[in-house]
């Protein structure tokens, strides 16, 4: 899935475009509000070179920093959350694309699951 | 590649307690050094996770601290040293879900009681030493195979 396809499917607005897409496109999803939980999940995953989408209701700089450290290049903020200017600035420095969708986490997960994107811990969507 | 080609290196990164705006910066720099050395992806990921959790612990709980990185052939170690309140019961602190985090720390997405357990899972070896009222030292080793 490309960034523009994702934007359409989630009715999302791009806040900052971090540039190049992964060769595989975005094919894996992680939905999480706790950054320690995200780090725990990433520690168990083997997602090298996969394009991971992070769905989160948290919109502060730590989300960007956490994503940078585990090589997540695309973040979607839920329920129209707007990140602070320092969050956008850190996304720019890290080259991470950030979007905002009006949908809830549940709805976004449902949409992306129906599109057969993978779970971050390696389990594929049924298909 | 998952070795340092004979490179030996010692690096130190200061971490300021309470400075949430810079939190994670030291771990980001450590990750970039390891990438430049050509360390294997999976090892970099484990080190980045452990380093970041330990950096967040210093920012969240300590007055000040630093991350020390020692790179020798076959092994990388990360040592997080802080001057702070210390940990009264280390075994309890290592249990998943135990947390003394403030609401501010939770707002940042941390404080779920996963920090030290995450560090232990990411590292091949981890030793925690702490003195109440003085501070805490966490030594983590990552083997390069």
Interface residues (C-beta under 8 A of the other chain):
Chain A: X33 X34 X35 X36 X37 X38 X39 X40 X42 X43 X46 X48 X58 X60 X61 X62 X63 X65 X66 X68 X69 X70 X71 X86
Chain B: X20 X21 X23 X24 X25 X27 X28 X31 X41 X42 X45 X46 X48 X49 X52 X53 X107 X108 X109 X110 X111 X112 X114 X115 X117 X118 X121 X122
